[in-house]
Amino acid sequence: MKGFYSVLGIVYMVTTSFYLSPKEAVVKNEIITKIERLNETKTEKITTVSSSEALYKSITFEAGHELNEEVFFKALTGFENLKKAGLLNQDAHLLTVCDFSMSSNTKRLWVIDTEEKKVLFNSLVAHGKNTGEEFATNFSNTNSSLQSSLGFYITDATYNGDNGYSLRLLGMDKGFNDAAYKRAIVMHGADYVSDDFAAVHKRIGRSWGCPAVPRDLTQPIINTIKGRNCLFIYYPDQNYLSKSEWLKTSV
């Protein structure tokens, strides 16, 4: 007879022996198979959490400018799932995160090299005019809304437009940011994304929905992340967090 007990969520079996009928043997084997699969899943999740935590702790953030740990885990989950889906190269190692739960007067954009385990850039970044004042509150995937769009993006090609050197973005979250290309939601530089502007207006300026960055960092940041890398725009919107396909499957 096989009995079961659990330690740290992993199910184990203890065995005593007596005769089982063929039907009972089949049922027993089915139960054992289900338990083995459950254990494999739990072990994989424990390993993943451990590796994610280890990566986060190995990254040197500037004191007072740390990326929230939970936001990083969500960004990393989507990053890895985009790789699994073949939408990012398997050797992709640059992860850009905008945490729009933070004040726009803080450096809430990080470009992280997950291979070298270091922050390449930590910068101010603007949200859309109709997304909020100092703090972002409203998001949209609709044309002419002048609002930012949540979710995962893949960086595309660069071009020179009305806002100067810019980077096209491909939205990967259906219903949340997949209209970004048609809406011309791009990364570009702006004079209103600066500490000087914030000192006068009590907040940095706002875009028409684009994640705009400081002029002096525009070219360095864009040249680093262009060409099929991952960008994640985060806000604790439960509708988005519960529906994003890239966050549903744990890495």
C-alpha positions in Angstrom: 0.0 0.0 0.0 1.2 3.5 -0.8 0.6 6.4 1.6 1.4 10.0 1.0 2.9 12.8 3.0 4.1 16.3 2.1 7.2 18.3 3.0 7.6 21.9 1.7 4.8 21.2 -0.8 6.5 18.2 -2.3 4.5 15.0 -2.0 6.2 11.8 -1.0 5.1 8.2 -0.8 5.5 5.5 1.9 5.0 1.9 0.9 3.6 -1.1 2.6 2.7 -4.2 0.5 -0.4 -6.2 0.0 -2.2 -7.6 -3.0 -3.9 -5.2 -5.4 -6.4 -6.2 -8.0 -5.7 -5.2 -11.7 -8.2 -2.4 -11.5 -6.7 -1.1 -8.2 -3.3 -1.3 -9.7 -4.4 0.9 -12.7 -5.9 3.4 -10.3 -2.7 3.4 -8.2 -0.5 4.0 -11.2 -2.7 6.9 -12.4 -2.4 8.5 -8.9 1.4 8.0 -8.8 1.7 9.5 -12.3 -0.3 12.6 -11.3 1.7 13.0 -8.1 5.0 12.8 -10.1 3.8 15.4 -12.5 2.7 17.7 -9.6 6.1 17.3 -8.0 7.9 18.1 -11.2 5.9 21.3 -11.6 6.5 22.4 -8.0 10.2 21.7 -8.3 10.4 23.6 -11.5 8.6 26.6 -9.9 10.9 26.5 -6.8 14.0 26.4 -9.1 12.6 29.3 -11.2 11.9 31.5 -8.2 15.3 30.8 -6.8 17.0 31.6 -10.1 15.0 34.8 -10.5 15.7 35.9 -6.9 19.4 35.1 -7.4 19.5 37.2 -10.6 17.7 40.1 -9.0 20.1 40.1 -6.0 23.1 39.9 -8.2 22.2 43.1 -10.1 23.8 46.3 -8.6 21.2 49.0 -8.5 22.1 52.5 -7.5 21.1 53.1 -3.8 17.7 54.7 -3.7 17.0 53.8 -7.4 16.2 50.1 -7.1 13.7 48.5 -9.4 10.9 46.9 -7.4 11.6 43.1 -7.0 8.1 42.0 -7.9 8.0 44.2 -11.0 11.4 42.7 -12.0 10.0 39.2 -11.6 7.0 40.0 -13.8 9.2 41.6 -16.4 11.5 38.6 -16.4 8.5 36.2 -16.7 7.3 37.9 -19.9 10.8 38.2 -21.2 11.4 34.5 -20.9 8.0 33.6 -22.3 8.6 35.8 -25.3 11.8 33.8 -25.9 9.8 30.5 -25.6 7.3 31.8 -28.2 10.2 32.5 -30.6 9.4 36.3 -30.6 12.8 37.1 -29.1 16.1 35.5 -29.9 17.2 32.8 -27.3 20.4 34.8 -26.6 18.5 38.1 -26.0 19.8 39.5 -22.7 18.6 43.1 -22.5 15.5 43.8 -20.5 14.0 47.4 -20.3 11.4 48.1 -17.6 9.3 51.2 -17.1 7.6 51.2 -13.7 4.6 53.6 -14.2 3.4 53.0 -10.6 6.2 55.5 -9.6 6.2 59.3 -9.7 7.2 60.6 -13.1 9.8 62.8 -11.3 11.8 59.7 -10.4 14.1 57.6 -12.6 11.6 54.8 -13.3 13.1 53.3 -16.5 15.8 50.7 -16.2 17.8 49.0 -19.0 19.2 45.8 -17.5 21.8 43.4 -19.0 20.7 40.1 -17.5 23.8 38.4 -18.8 26.3 40.9 -17.3 23.9 41.4 -14.3 24.1 45.2 -14.4 22.1 48.3 -15.0 23.1 50.0 -18.2 20.7 53.0 -17.9 18.4 54.3 -15.2 16.4 57.3 -16.5 13.4 59.5 -16.3 10.6 58.5 -18.7 7.4 60.2 -19.6 3.9 58.8 -19.8 1.0 60.1 -21.9 -0.7 63.4 -21.5 -4.1 61.8 -20.7 -2.5 59.0 -18.6 -2.1 61.3 -15.6 -0.2 64.3 -14.1 2.8 63.4 -11.9 1.4 59.9 -11.5 0.1 57.6 -14.2 -3.5 56.4 -13.7 -5.2 55.7 -17.0 -4.1 53.6 -19.9 -5.4 52.9 -23.4 -4.8 51.0 -26.6 -6.9 53.5 -28.6 -5.8 55.8 -31.3 -5.7 59.5 -30.4 -6.3 58.7 -26.7 -2.9 60.4 -25.8 -2.5 57.7 -23.2 0.3 55.2 -22.6 -0.3 51.5 -23.2 0.7 48.8 -20.7 2.5 45.6 -21.4 5.3 43.9 -23.3 6.9 45.4 -26.4 9.6 44.3 -28.8 11.8 47.0 -30.0 12.0 47.5 -33.8 13.8 49.8 -36.2 15.0 53.4 -35.7 14.0 56.4 -37.8 14.3 60.2 -37.7 10.9 61.9 -37.3 9.2 65.0 -35.8 10.7 64.1 -32.4 14.1 63.4 -33.8 15.8 60.0 -33.4 13.1 57.5 -32.5 12.6 53.8 -32.0 9.5 51.9 -33.2 7.8 49.6 -30.7 5.8 46.5 -31.4 3.1 45.8 -28.8 2.8 42.1 -27.8 -0.2 42.3 -25.5 -3.5 41.9 -27.4 -6.1 44.4 -26.5 -3.6 46.4 -24.3 -0.8 47.6 -26.6 -1.0 45.8 -29.9 -2.1 49.0 -31.6 1.1 50.7 -30.7 2.7 50.6 -34.1 -0.5 52.1 -35.8 -0.7 54.7 -33.1 3.0 55.6 -33.7 3.8 54.9 -30.0 7.6 55.0 -30.1 10.5 55.8 -27.9 11.9 59.3 -28.5 13.7 62.1 -26.8 12.0 65.2 -25.3 13.2 68.4 -23.7 10.3 68.1 -21.1 11.8 64.9 -19.7 14.3 66.6 -17.4 14.9 67.5 -13.7 14.9 71.2 -14.7 11.4 70.9 -16.2 10.1 69.1 -13.1 11.6 71.7 -10.8 9.5 74.4 -12.6 6.3 72.4 -13.2 6.4 70.0 -10.2 6.4 67.1 -12.7 8.1 66.2 -16.0 6.2 66.8 -19.2 4.0 64.3 -20.8 4.0 62.8 -24.3 1.1 61.7 -26.6 1.5 58.2 -25.3 5.1 57.5 -26.0 7.7 56.5 -23.4 9.8 59.6 -24.0 13.3 59.9 -22.5 15.8 62.8 -21.9 17.4 64.2 -24.9 20.9 63.5 -23.8 20.1 59.8 -23.3 17.9 59.3 -26.4 20.6 58.0 -28.7 22.6 55.9 -26.2 19.4 54.2 -24.9 17.8 53.6 -28.3 21.1 52.3 -29.9 21.4 49.9 -27.0 17.9 48.4 -27.0 16.9 48.6 -30.7 16.6 45.5 -32.9 14.3 43.0 -31.2 14.8 43.5 -27.5 12.2 43.5 -24.7 10.5 46.5 -23.2 7.9 46.1 -20.3 5.7 49.0 -19.2 4.3 48.1 -15.8 1.4 49.4 -13.7 -0.5 47.4 -11.1 -3.7 47.2 -13.2 -5.3 43.9 -12.2 -7.2 43.6 -15.5 -4.0 43.7 -17.4 -2.0 41.5 -14.9 -4.7 38.8 -15.0 -5.1 38.8 -18.8 -1.6 39.2 -20.2 -0.7 35.9 -21.9 3.0 36.6 -21.2 2.4 36.6 -17.4 0.1 33.6 -17.3 2.8 31.0 -17.7 5.6 31.0 -15.2 9.1 30.8 -16.6 
